[in-house]
């Protein structure tokens, strides 16, 4: 059961395999978990928002026991996509033009129930303790323009291969007994070197993927390509399942993560498109030297300007995703994924970050309210959309907006909890003029409700 009427939790739970062989086929209520959408009613196409979306979360198969450190069991990614396909069949006038993964934190009640918030824009991550997260997918929707059957999606997850590297023993204190690197006991190689198992980097993974796709192409048209951060090790235990949508983090233990590549596509005949990526990295203004002098980078606006220049110089490519990401030194960067295309990209790309309106010390309007304001802004300006992404920014309580949107770097304290503020960054096909605030809905004042939460018993 759940609170709110924007999502559904099916009374009967089917696994993906059971659903595939059930006659008659189950409805989307039976194969998909909780969802939230800006589409007001089933089949609505006449007045769809310029930036409509649906969030689909995995179904809970077993509630587990978070208090007892027993992780719940949820559907995997393929089952979420099956739920999305069922929804698209019931909404044949809509199509998906962008996909991305989203994360929510699970909480447990005294009665053993699980709950999570779909609509809240501020998330707290504690410093210590046992925390459980789930992943869902956010589909950005548009009105279908071509005749034909309902759009159907597929997903391919590309996992980096394991590699063994040598580590100089003198990099670590001691030199006798076992050595632990990133939570893993490494193997003694000789008196000067140790070996540790890790994963290959993104560049090598992409090179191998390009070779594999020549013999085994994507069975359809690529829609979105993104990287997804997945836990690989916790303490001394391997905990790597790239298809899982639910995982735990024990803040009292060390953790190692890796990246996987998720390719969302529209099912159909293989297009044999070439896949590539480029990274746009902010320039270093001051080199980081220590914890007290962590360095400075150029503002993020400069990164966006470089993005626009790159697009204008690569007119023969189809950009399927623009993804902001973090990297150690924790500098914000842009990653662009492309496929071969005959389309003509815009000569200028601009962007605007839409933050949720702040309503209190640690309160913000909900996702539904933010999207309504974005919808109004888009209708007033009429600027064509190029891409969109959901970003999480480190919450800054002293900043009137709740986050510093101009800087490319931020600092996190290892022994303190953190709050993350969700925002929507929209990319446009050309310049825009900020409209008169009088033409837009007024900002909310004071604390507002409207948070859609799901309660799983």
C-alpha positions as CSV (number, residue, x, y, z in Angstrom):
1,X,0.0,0.0,0.0
2,X,1.1,3.6,-0.3
3,X,0.4,7.2,0.6
4,X,-0.6,9.5,-2.2
5,X,-2.3,8.6,-5.5
6,X,0.5,9.2,-8.0
7,X,2.1,5.8,-7.7
8,X,0.8,2.2,-7.5
9,X,2.0,-0.9,-5.8
10,X,0.6,-4.1,-7.3
11,X,-1.3,-6.5,-5.0
12,X,0.2,-9.5,-6.8
13,X,3.9,-9.7,-7.4
14,X,5.3,-11.5,-10.4
15,X,9.0,-12.0,-11.2
16,X,10.1,-11.0,-14.7
17,X,10.2,-14.6,-15.8
18,X,6.7,-15.3,-14.5
19,X,5.4,-12.2,-16.2
20,X,6.9,-13.3,-19.5
21,X,5.1,-16.6,-19.6
22,X,1.8,-15.6,-18.1
23,X,-1.3,-15.9,-20.2
24,X,-3.0,-13.5,-20.6
25,X,-0.1,-11.1,-20.1
26,X,-0.2,-9.1,-16.8
27,X,-1.2,-5.5,-16.8
28,X,1.4,-2.9,-16.1
29,X,0.1,-2.5,-12.6
30,X,1.2,-6.1,-12.0
31,X,4.6,-5.9,-13.6
32,X,5.8,-2.4,-12.5
33,X,6.4,-1.0,-9.1
34,X,5.6,2.4,-7.7
35,X,5.6,5.2,-10.3
36,X,5.1,8.9,-10.4
37,X,4.4,10.9,-13.6
38,X,3.7,14.4,-14.8
39,X,1.2,12.9,-17.3
40,X,-2.1,13.8,-15.7
41,X,-4.1,10.9,-17.0
42,X,-3.8,7.6,-19.0
43,X,-3.6,8.4,-22.7
44,X,-3.1,12.1,-22.3
45,X,-1.3,13.6,-25.4
46,X,-3.2,16.8,-26.3
47,X,-1.5,19.1,-23.7
48,X,1.6,17.2,-22.6
49,X,4.2,19.3,-20.9
50,X,7.3,20.3,-23.0
51,X,9.3,18.3,-20.4
52,X,7.0,15.5,-19.2
53,X,8.4,12.5,-17.3
54,X,7.7,9.3,-15.5
55,X,9.7,7.8,-12.6
56,X,9.4,4.0,-12.4
57,X,10.8,2.2,-9.3
58,X,11.4,-1.5,-8.9
59,X,8.8,-3.7,-7.2
60,X,9.7,-5.0,-3.7
61,X,9.8,-8.8,-3.7
62,X,11.0,-9.2,-0.1
63,X,11.0,-6.5,2.6
64,X,14.1,-7.8,4.4
65,X,15.0,-6.3,7.7
66,X,17.0,-3.1,7.5
67,X,17.3,-2.8,11.3
68,X,18.8,-6.3,11.3
69,X,21.0,-5.5,8.3
70,X,19.1,-7.8,6.0
71,X,18.8,-6.0,2.6
72,X,15.4,-6.1,0.9
73,X,15.0,-7.7,-2.5
74,X,13.7,-5.7,-5.4
75,X,13.2,-6.3,-9.1
76,X,16.3,-5.9,-11.3
77,X,16.7,-3.4,-14.2
78,X,15.2,-5.6,-16.9
79,X,12.0,-5.9,-14.9
80,X,11.7,-2.1,-14.5
81,X,12.1,-1.7,-18.3
82,X,9.3,-4.4,-18.7
83,X,7.1,-2.2,-16.5
84,X,8.0,0.8,-18.6
85,X,7.0,-1.1,-21.8
86,X,3.7,-2.0,-20.3
87,X,3.0,1.6,-19.4
88,X,4.0,2.7,-23.0
89,X,1.5,0.1,-24.4
90,X,-1.2,1.8,-22.4
91,X,0.0,5.3,-23.5
92,X,0.6,4.7,-27.3
93,X,0.5,8.5,-28.0
94,X,3.7,9.0,-26.0
95,X,7.3,8.1,-26.6
96,X,10.5,8.3,-24.6
97,X,13.4,10.5,-25.8
98,X,15.7,10.2,-22.8
99,X,16.3,7.7,-19.9
100,X,18.4,8.1,-16.7
101,X,18.7,6.2,-13.4
102,X,17.6,7.8,-10.2
103,X,18.3,6.9,-6.6
104,X,16.1,6.9,-3.5
105,X,17.0,6.0,0.1
106,X,14.9,3.4,1.9
107,X,13.7,3.9,5.5
108,X,12.1,1.4,7.8
109,X,9.4,1.7,10.4
110,X,9.1,0.1,13.7
111,X,6.6,-2.3,12.2
112,X,9.1,-3.5,9.6
113,X,7.6,-1.6,6.7
114,X,9.8,0.1,4.1
115,X,9.2,3.6,2.6
116,X,10.9,6.0,0.3
117,X,10.1,9.5,-1.1
118,X,9.6,10.0,-4.8
119,X,8.8,13.7,-4.7
120,X,11.3,15.1,-2.2
121,X,14.2,17.1,-3.5
122,X,16.5,17.0,-0.4
123,X,18.2,13.8,0.7
124,X,20.3,13.2,3.8
125,X,23.2,10.7,3.9
126,X,24.4,9.9,7.4
127,X,28.0,9.5,8.4
128,X,27.7,6.2,10.1
129,X,25.3,3.3,10.2
130,X,23.6,0.9,7.7
131,X,21.8,2.6,4.8
132,X,19.9,1.0,1.9
133,X,19.2,2.5,-1.5
134,X,17.1,1.6,-4.5
135,X,17.5,2.7,-8.1
136,X,14.7,3.4,-10.6
137,X,14.6,4.9,-14.1
138,X,13.3,8.3,-15.1
139,X,11.9,8.5,-18.6
140,X,11.5,11.9,-20.3
141,X,8.5,11.8,-22.5
142,X,7.3,13.6,-25.7
143,X,4.2,13.4,-27.9
144,X,4.5,10.6,-30.5
145,X,4.8,12.0,-34.0
146,X,5.1,8.9,-36.1
147,X,2.5,6.3,-36.8
148,X,3.1,2.7,-35.6
149,X,2.9,0.4,-32.6
150,X,3.8,1.7,-29.1
151,X,7.4,2.3,-28.4
152,X,9.2,-0.6,-26.6
153,X,12.5,-0.2,-24.8
154,X,15.5,-2.4,-24.1
155,X,18.5,-2.1,-21.9
156,X,22.1,-3.4,-22.2
157,X,24.5,-3.1,-19.2
158,X,28.2,-3.2,-20.0
159,X,30.4,-4.3,-17.2
160,X,34.1,-3.5,-17.0
161,X,36.5,-6.4,-17.0
162,X,38.5,-7.3,-13.9
163,X,42.2,-6.4,-14.0
164,X,45.1,-7.2,-11.6
165,X,47.5,-4.4,-10.9
166,X,50.8,-4.3,-9.0
167,X,51.1,-2.0,-6.0
168,X,54.5,-0.9,-4.5
169,X,54.7,-2.1,-0.9
170,X,56.4,1.0,0.2
171,X,53.3,3.0,-0.5
172,X,51.7,1.6,2.6
173,X,52.9,1.5,6.2
174,X,54.1,-1.7,7.6
175,X,55.3,-4.2,5.0
176,X,54.7,-7.3,7.0
177,X,51.5,-9.4,7.4
178,X,48.5,-8.7,5.4
179,X,47.9,-5.3,3.6
180,X,44.4,-4.0,3.0
181,X,43.8,-1.6,0.0
182,X,40.4,-0.2,-0.4
183,X,38.9,-2.9,1.9
184,X,40.6,-5.8,0.1
185,X,43.4,-8.0,1.4
186,X,45.9,-7.9,-1.4
187,X,48.2,-10.7,-2.5
188,X,51.9,-10.7,-1.7
189,X,53.8,-10.8,-5.0
190,X,57.4,-10.4,-3.8
191,X,59.3,-8.3,-1.2
192,X,58.6,-5.1,-3.0
193,X,55.2,-5.5,-4.7
194,X,51.6,-6.6,-4.0
195,X,48.8,-7.3,-6.4
196,X,45.2,-6.1,-6.1
197,X,42.2,-6.9,-8.2
198,X,40.2,-4.0,-9.6
199,X,38.3,-3.0,-12.7
200,X,39.5,-1.6,-16.0
201,X,38.7,2.1,-16.7
202,X,36.0,3.6,-18.9
203,X,38.3,4.2,-21.9
204,X,39.3,0.5,-22.1
205,X,35.7,-0.6,-21.5
206,X,34.5,1.6,-24.4
207,X,37.1,0.4,-26.8
208,X,36.2,-3.3,-26.1
209,X,32.5,-2.4,-26.4
210,X,33.0,-0.8,-29.8
211,X,34.6,-4.0,-31.0
212,X,31.9,-6.3,-29.6
213,X,29.1,-4.2,-31.1
214,X,30.4,-4.9,-34.6
215,X,29.6,-8.6,-34.2
216,X,26.7,-8.2,-31.8
217,X,25.0,-4.9,-32.5
218,X,22.3,-3.2,-30.3
219,X,19.0,-4.7,-31.4
220,X,17.4,-1.3,-32.1
221,X,18.1,2.4,-32.0
222,X,20.2,3.8,-29.2
223,X,18.2,6.2,-27.0
224,X,20.5,7.0,-24.1
225,X,23.9,6.0,-22.9
226,X,25.0,6.7,-19.4
227,X,27.5,5.6,-16.8
228,X,26.1,4.3,-13.5
229,X,28.0,4.1,-10.2
230,X,27.8,0.6,-8.7
231,X,29.2,-0.8,-5.4
232,X,31.8,-3.4,-6.0
233,X,33.4,-4.2,-2.6
234,X,32.5,-3.5,1.0
235,X,35.1,-4.3,3.6
236,X,36.6,-7.6,2.7
237,X,33.5,-8.8,0.9
238,X,32.8,-8.6,-2.8
239,X,29.4,-7.1,-3.4
240,X,29.1,-6.4,-7.1
241,X,25.8,-7.0,-9.0
242,X,25.3,-4.5,-11.8
243,X,21.7,-5.7,-12.5
244,X,20.6,-5.1,-8.9
245,X,18.4,-2.1,-8.1
246,X,18.8,-2.4,-4.3
247,X,22.0,-2.3,-2.3
248,X,23.3,-1.4,1.2
249,X,26.1,0.8,2.4
250,X,27.6,0.1,5.8
251,X,29.2,3.5,6.7
252,X,31.4,1.7,9.3
253,X,33.2,-0.2,6.5
254,X,35.3,0.8,3.6
255,X,33.7,0.7,0.1
256,X,34.9,0.5,-3.5
257,X,32.7,1.4,-6.4
258,X,33.1,1.0,-10.2
259,X,31.2,2.3,-13.2
260,X,29.0,0.3,-15.6
261,X,27.6,1.6,-18.9
262,X,23.9,1.4,-19.4
263,X,22.6,1.6,-23.0
264,X,18.9,2.3,-23.3
265,X,17.5,1.6,-26.8
266,X,14.2,1.4,-28.7
267,X,13.7,-2.2,-29.9
268,X,13.8,-2.7,-33.6
269,X,16.2,-3.5,-36.4
270,X,19.9,-3.0,-35.5
271,X,21.3,0.3,-36.7
272,X,25.0,-0.6,-36.3
273,X,25.7,2.9,-34.9
274,X,29.2,3.7,-33.7
275,X,29.3,4.7,-30.1
276,X,31.7,7.1,-28.5
277,X,32.1,9.7,-25.8
278,X,34.1,12.7,-24.8
279,X,34.8,14.4,-21.5
280,X,34.9,18.1,-20.8
281,X,36.9,18.9,-17.7
282,X,37.3,22.2,-16.0
283,X,40.7,23.8,-16.1
284,X,42.7,23.9,-12.8
285,X,43.2,27.4,-11.5
286,X,45.1,26.4,-8.4
287,X,46.6,22.9,-7.9
288,X,45.3,21.0,-4.9
289,X,48.1,20.5,-2.3
290,X,46.5,19.3,0.9
291,X,43.3,19.0,2.9
292,X,43.7,22.7,3.8
293,X,44.5,23.8,0.3
294,X,42.2,21.8,-2.0
295,X,42.7,23.7,-5.2
296,X,40.4,25.7,-7.4
297,X,38.8,25.1,-10.8
298,X,37.2,27.3,-13.4
299,X,33.5,28.0,-13.0
300,X,31.0,25.5,-14.4
301,X,29.8,28.1,-16.9
302,X,33.1,27.7,-18.7
303,X,32.6,23.9,-18.9
304,X,29.2,24.6,-20.5
305,X,30.8,27.0,-23.0
306,X,33.3,24.3,-23.9
307,X,30.4,21.9,-24.4
308,X,28.7,24.2,-26.8
309,X,31.9,24.7,-28.8
310,X,32.4,20.9,-29.0
311,X,28.8,20.3,-30.3
312,X,29.2,23.1,-32.9
313,X,32.5,21.4,-34.2
314,X,31.0,17.9,-34.4
315,X,27.9,18.4,-36.6
316,X,28.0,14.9,-37.9
317,X,27.3,13.2,-34.6
318,X,24.0,12.6,-32.7
319,X,24.4,13.4,-29.0
320,X,22.3,10.9,-27.1
321,X,23.2,12.1,-23.6
322,X,24.9,14.8,-21.6
323,X,25.9,13.7,-18.1
324,X,27.4,15.7,-15.3
325,X,29.5,13.6,-13.0
326,X,31.9,13.8,-10.1
327,X,35.5,12.6,-10.0
328,X,38.2,12.7,-7.3
329,X,39.3,15.7,-6.5
330,X,35.5,15.9,-6.7
331,X,35.4,18.3,-9.6
332,X,32.2,18.5,-11.6
333,X,32.6,17.6,-15.2
334,X,30.5,17.0,-18.3
335,X,30.5,13.7,-20.2
336,X,28.9,13.5,-23.7
337,X,27.8,10.2,-25.3
338,X,27.4,10.1,-29.1
339,X,26.4,7.8,-31.9
340,X,26.8,8.2,-35.7
341,X,23.9,10.2,-37.2
342,X,22.9,12.2,-40.2
343,X,21.1,14.7,-38.0
344,X,22.2,18.2,-37.7
345,X,23.0,19.3,-34.1
346,X,22.5,22.9,-33.1
347,X,25.3,25.3,-33.6
348,X,25.0,26.7,-30.1
349,X,24.0,24.8,-26.9
350,X,23.0,26.7,-23.8
351,X,21.6,25.4,-20.5
352,X,19.7,26.5,-17.4
353,X,19.7,24.8,-14.0
354,X,16.3,24.7,-12.3
355,X,16.7,24.5,-8.5
356,X,13.7,23.7,-6.3
357,X,12.4,26.8,-4.6
358,X,13.5,27.0,-1.0
359,X,10.7,27.1,1.6
360,X,12.6,26.9,4.8
361,X,15.9,26.2,6.6
362,X,16.0,22.6,5.2
363,X,12.9,22.4,3.2
364,X,12.2,22.8,-0.5
365,X,9.3,22.5,-2.9
366,X,8.7,19.0,-4.2
367,X,9.5,17.6,-7.7
368,X,6.0,18.1,-8.9
369,X,6.1,21.8,-8.0
370,X,9.5,22.3,-9.6
371,X,8.4,20.6,-12.8
372,X,5.3,22.8,-12.9
373,X,7.5,25.9,-12.7
374,X,9.8,24.5,-15.4
375,X,6.8,23.8,-17.6
376,X,5.6,27.4,-17.2
377,X,9.1,28.7,-18.0
378,X,9.4,26.6,-21.2
379,X,5.9,27.6,-22.4
380,X,6.8,31.3,-21.9
381,X,10.2,31.2,-23.6
382,X,9.4,28.6,-26.3
383,X,13.1,27.7,-26.5
384,X,13.6,24.2,-28.1
385,X,15.0,21.5,-25.7
386,X,18.3,19.8,-26.6
387,X,18.8,17.5,-23.6
388,X,18.0,17.2,-19.9
389,X,19.4,15.6,-16.8
390,X,18.8,15.2,-13.1
391,X,21.7,16.4,-11.0
392,X,22.4,16.2,-7.3
393,X,24.3,19.2,-5.7
394,X,25.8,19.4,-2.2
395,X,23.4,21.3,0.0
396,X,24.7,24.5,1.4
397,X,22.5,25.8,4.2
398,X,24.1,29.3,4.2
399,X,23.4,29.7,0.4
400,X,20.0,31.4,-0.2
401,X,19.4,29.0,-3.1
402,X,20.6,26.0,-1.1
403,X,23.5,25.2,-3.4
404,X,26.4,26.9,-5.1
405,X,25.7,26.4,-8.8
406,X,28.6,28.3,-10.3
407,X,31.6,26.3,-8.9
408,X,33.0,23.2,-10.5
409,X,34.4,21.8,-7.3
410,X,33.0,21.1,-3.8
411,X,34.4,19.7,-0.6
412,X,32.9,17.0,1.6
413,X,33.9,16.2,5.2
414,X,34.5,12.6,5.8
415,X,33.2,12.5,9.3
416,X,30.0,14.5,8.9
417,X,26.6,13.8,7.3
418,X,25.7,15.4,4.0
419,X,22.5,16.7,2.3
420,X,22.1,16.4,-1.4
421,X,19.7,18.8,-3.3
422,X,18.1,17.5,-6.5
423,X,17.9,19.9,-9.5
424,X,17.0,19.7,-13.2
425,X,19.4,21.0,-15.8
426,X,17.9,21.6,-19.2
427,X,20.0,22.1,-22.3
428,X,18.7,24.2,-25.2
429,X,19.2,24.5,-29.0
430,X,20.4,28.1,-28.9
431,X,20.2,31.2,-26.7
432,X,17.3,32.2,-24.5
433,X,16.1,35.3,-22.7
434,X,15.1,35.0,-19.1
435,X,11.4,36.0,-18.9
436,X,9.9,38.6,-16.7
437,X,9.1,37.0,-13.3
438,X,5.6,38.4,-13.6
439,X,4.9,36.1,-16.5
440,X,5.8,33.0,-14.3
441,X,4.0,31.4,-11.4
442,X,5.0,33.0,-8.0
443,X,7.5,31.1,-5.9
444,X,6.1,29.2,-3.0
445,X,6.3,30.8,0.4
446,X,6.8,28.8,3.6
447,X,6.8,25.1,4.0
448,X,4.8,23.1,1.4
449,X,3.5,19.6,1.4
450,X,3.0,17.5,-1.7
451,X,5.7,14.8,-1.0
452,X,4.7,11.5,-2.6
453,X,5.9,8.6,-0.5
454,X,5.6,4.9,-0.9
455,X,5.0,2.6,2.0
456,X,5.8,-1.1,1.5
457,X,4.5,-3.5,4.1
